Amino acid sequence: MCFNGTLLRRGGALLLPGLCAAVLSARVLKTPEEAIALAFPGTQVTKEAHYLTPQQKATLAAQGVGEVPGLVFQYRVQREGQLLAFAYLDTHRVRTLPETLLVILNPQGQVLRVEVLAFAEPPDYLPRESWYRQFAGTSPEKPPRLGENLRPVAGATLTAQATATAVRRVLALHQVLSP
């Protein structure tokens, strides 16, 4: 990888080409481990790397979820052997700079929560935390879409669009990795 910042050391990230330098200057808000521990205190978390096959990438491209990296990290959250959740990192460009999200899904593949881990755009473009709560309950059958099941955000339209696309990408990735 092209960077050695905190984000990569503590959990890795999915990057789009050309975002490496910008990620170095991104404001890191939480690590993946911190975000998962806040959502699920006292659990065991394992991290698996998945290399997508050309067929998996083609399947995702056909769903129109934007560029998908070849390497995906999947976190599994368990308590006493019971699977509680999956989590995925997604780093994408908002306007000109990157945002990294942690999208947490329940075992049935529905979104439980979305956490912003890093945001390099000006803070004015970051929606309030309550806006991100709208993603809870979205699924491949009920994907998040602005103006349908997500309120638009005045002054942060590009962030809202990028976040909705990122969550749809994670939902599609989860279906490919956990059929």
C-alpha positions in Angstrom: 0.0 0.0 0.0 1.1 3.6 -0.5 0.6 5.0 3.0 1.6 4.1 6.5 -0.8 6.3 8.5 -2.8 5.2 11.6 -5.7 4.1 9.5 -3.7 1.4 7.7 -1.7 0.3 10.7 -4.8 -0.3 12.8 -7.1 -1.8 10.3 -6.4 -1.3 6.7 -8.5 0.5 4.3 -10.0 0.2 0.9 -8.6 2.9 -1.4 -9.5 4.2 -4.8 -6.5 5.0 -7.0 -5.2 8.5 -6.4 -6.5 8.9 -2.9 -3.4 7.8 -1.1 -1.9 11.2 -0.6 -5.2 12.7 0.5 -5.8 9.9 3.0 -2.6 10.9 4.8 -4.1 14.3 5.5 -7.6 13.0 6.4 -8.8 13.7 9.9 -9.1 10.3 11.5 -12.0 10.2 13.9 -11.9 6.6 15.0 -10.2 3.4 14.2 -12.3 0.4 13.0 -11.5 -1.4 16.3 -12.7 1.6 18.3 -15.9 2.0 16.3 -16.7 -1.8 16.7 -15.9 -1.7 20.4 -18.3 1.2 20.9 -21.1 -0.6 19.0 -20.4 -4.0 20.6 -18.5 -3.7 23.9 -16.9 -6.9 25.2 -16.9 -8.8 21.9 -14.3 -10.7 19.9 -13.5 -9.3 16.5 -11.7 -11.1 13.8 -10.5 -9.6 10.5 -10.3 -11.5 7.2 -8.8 -10.3 4.0 -10.8 -11.3 0.8 -9.3 -11.0 -2.6 -12.1 -10.5 -5.1 -12.1 -12.7 -8.2 -12.6 -11.1 -11.6 -16.1 -12.8 -11.6 -17.0 -11.2 -8.2 -15.8 -7.8 -9.4 -17.8 -8.2 -12.6 -20.9 -9.1 -10.5 -20.4 -6.0 -8.4 -19.8 -3.7 -11.5 -23.1 -5.0 -13.0 -24.9 -3.7 -9.9 -23.6 -0.1 -10.5 -22.0 0.3 -7.1 -18.9 2.2 -8.4 -15.3 1.1 -8.3 -14.6 -1.9 -6.1 -11.1 -2.7 -4.8 -9.6 -6.1 -5.3 -8.9 -6.5 -1.6 -11.7 -6.2 1.0 -11.4 -6.5 4.7 -14.3 -8.2 6.5 -14.6 -7.9 10.3 -16.7 -10.5 12.2 -18.0 -9.6 15.6 -18.8 -12.4 18.0 -19.7 -12.9 21.6 -19.2 -16.3 23.1 -19.1 -17.9 19.7 -22.3 -16.3 18.4 -22.0 -14.1 15.3 -23.4 -10.6 16.1 -22.3 -8.6 13.0 -20.1 -8.1 10.0 -18.3 -4.8 9.3 -16.6 -3.4 6.2 -14.4 -0.5 5.5 -15.1 1.7 2.5 -12.9 4.6 1.4 -14.2 6.8 -1.4 -13.9 10.3 -2.8 -16.5 12.8 -1.6 -15.8 16.0 -3.6 -12.1 16.0 -4.1 -10.9 14.3 -0.8 -11.6 11.0 0.8 -13.9 9.7 3.5 -13.6 6.3 5.2 -16.7 4.6 6.6 -17.2 1.5 8.7 -20.5 -0.1 7.7 -21.8 -2.6 10.2 -24.3 -5.3 9.1 -26.3 -7.8 11.1 -25.9 -11.5 10.3 -28.9 -11.2 7.9 -27.1 -8.5 5.9 -29.1 -5.4 7.0 -27.2 -2.2 8.0 -27.0 -1.7 11.8 -25.0 1.5 11.7 -22.6 3.6 9.7 -19.5 5.2 11.4 -17.3 7.9 9.8 -13.7 6.9 10.6 -11.9 9.5 8.6 -13.0 12.6 6.7 -10.7 14.9 4.7 -13.2 17.4 3.4 -14.0 20.6 5.4 -16.0 19.7 8.5 -19.0 21.8 7.1 -19.5 19.0 4.5 -19.9 16.3 7.2 -23.5 15.5 8.0 -24.6 15.3 11.6 -24.4 11.9 13.3 -28.2 11.7 13.3 -28.2 11.7 9.5 -26.1 8.5 9.5 -28.7 6.7 11.7 -31.1 6.7 8.7 -29.1 3.9 7.2 -30.1 1.4 9.9 -32.4 -1.2 8.5 -31.4 -0.7 4.8 -30.6 -3.8 3.0 -30.0 -5.1 -0.6 -33.8 -5.3 -0.9 -34.3 -1.8 0.5 -31.0 0.0 -0.5 -30.3 3.5 0.7 -31.2 6.2 -1.8 -31.4 10.0 -1.3 -34.9 11.3 -1.6 -36.4 7.9 -1.2 -35.5 6.5 2.2 -32.7 9.0 3.1 -33.2 12.8 3.7 -31.0 15.0 1.6 -28.5 17.2 3.5 -28.3 20.9 2.7 -24.7 21.9 2.2 -23.4 18.3 2.2 -25.1 16.8 -0.9 -21.9 15.3 -2.2 -21.1 13.6 1.1 -24.7 12.3 1.3 -24.5 10.9 -2.3 -21.0 9.3 -1.7 -22.1 7.8 1.6 -25.3 6.3 0.1 -23.3 4.8 -2.8 -20.7 3.4 -0.4 -23.3 1.7 1.8 -24.9 0.2 -1.4 -21.5 -1.0 -2.4 -20.9 -2.7 1.0 -24.3 -4.3 0.9 -23.5 -5.7 -2.6 -20.0 -6.8 -1.4 -21.5 -8.7 1.6 -23.9 -10.6 -0.7 -20.9 -11.6 -2.9 -18.8 -12.6 0.0 -21.5 -14.2 2.1 -24.0 -15.8 -0.3 
